[in-house]
């Protein structure tokens, strides 16, 4: 047994699963049901992520982008616009790269608790 054999088995099982999923998606009812479930779960993840934890919102956007081209285009555009910011941040000192997420979290908490007090 060589080292590559498990990789081949994984690749073959992945191909089989993708083929099975494609066959299922040819059924219009199943396709619509999958899209509705993805829409609901993705929207809930984005909403909860915006309120509580931004990484959850990003996962929700990724899930929505897997089914909807509009979201996929929006994510591609956002990535393109954020690339210069990421490059700028990479050139900054380590202490600044450590402080910026902390400032972001603190500002989110401030807004979150301010909105809760208003409600």
N, C-alpha and C positions, 0 to 999 in steps of 0.2 A: 504494500500500500504506500503510495507516494504522498507527498505533502499536498499536491494539487488535487487529489481525488475529492476531499471534502468540499473544496471550492467548486468543483464541477457539479457535485451533487446539489449544493446550494443554488447554483446558477440554474440548473435544470428544474429544481422545484420552484424557483422564482418564475421561470418561464411558464411552467404549468399553471401556476396560480394566476399569472397575468392573462393567459389564454382563457382560463375558466372565467375570470372576471369580465373579459371582453365578450365572451359568449352570453353571460348573464345580462350584460348591459345592452345587448341587441333587443331584449324584451323591453318595450317602451314603458310598461308599468313599473318594472323594476328600476329602470333608468330614472324615471321621474321620482320614485320613492327614495332612491339614493340621493338624488339632488336635494330633495326636501329635507331629508335627515341631515345632510351636510350643511344646508342653509341654516337650519335651526340650531344645530350644535355649534357651528362656527359663529353665528350671531351671539349666542349665549356666551361663548368663550371671549369674544371681543368685548362685549358689554361688561362682563365680570372683570376682564383684564384691565379695561379702562378705569374701573372703579377701585380695584384692589391690587392687581399685580400685572404690570405691563408685559412681562414675558408670556403670560397666558393670552393676552390680546394678540401678540405676534403669532403664537401657535394657531389661534383662531383664524387670523388672516391667511396663514399658510394653508389651513384646511379649506377655507373658502376659495383660495386661489387654485386648489386642486380641481375644482369643478367649474369655476366661473371665470371666463376670460377677462371680464372687466376688472376683477380684483387682481388677477395675475398681471395685467398691464399696469395697474396702479402700484403694485409692489415693485415691478421692474422700474417704473419711473422714480419711486421713492429711493430705491437702491442707487440709481444713477445720481440723484441729487445728494444723497448722503455720503457717497464715496469721497468727495473732497473733504468733508468734515472728518471722516475716519482717517484720511491721510494726514490732515492737520493735527488731529489728536495723537496720532502715532509719533509725531515729531516733538510733542510736548514732554516736559519732565514727568517722571513717574509720580511725583507727589500730586501734580495737577490731574493726572489721569485717575488717581485714587480719590481725589476730592470731588470731582465732577459727578460721579454716580451718587455720592453721599448728598451733595447739594440737590440733585434731582429727586432723590427719595424724600428728603426733608421738605422740599417744595410741594411734592405730591401729597405728603401727609398734611401739610398746612392747608392746602386746598381742600382735601378730603374732609378734615375735621371742621373747616370753616363752612363747607356746604352742609355738613350734618347739623351744625348748630343753627343754620338758617332754616333747615327743614324742621 
